[in-house]
């Protein structure tokens, strides 16, 4: 499992993030404090506190391309 800290403070950034994550078949979670949602769910993401950094957890060993795509969202 890999983890990356990101920031999604605007609605447009959330939309862009979901568009990226939906291109991958692996399980991707987004954590904010004690809350965990599916990173491919736009409604789930909007239920989190987007004013704080979020942690993306990728459950795959072969995720180099995804990590590269997520660099634009790094906090």
Secondary structure, DSSP 8 states (H G I E B T S, - for coil): -EEEEE---SHHHHHHHHHHHTT--SEEEEEETTEEEETT-HHHHHTS-TTS-EEEEEE-S--HHHHHHHGGGB-
